[in-house]
Amino acid sequence: MATLKTLEIKRGLQRKGFREDNRDHKFYFLYLGDKRTSVRTKISHGETEIDDG
């Protein structure tokens, strides 16, 4: 099972146009130009690694 560091995932999302919205978890919303789309994902604050499960 492959694992990735959350920092690597965060950087990859940001390179693809996602911006962080810090709430109870770290939400990432995809922006096209200055417009926010409905595409989103989240990473829990306590996570240091994420597996492919």
Secondary structure, 3 states (H helix, E strand, C coil): CCEEEHHHHHHHHHHCCEEEEECCCEEEEEEECCEEEEEEEEECCCCCEEECC
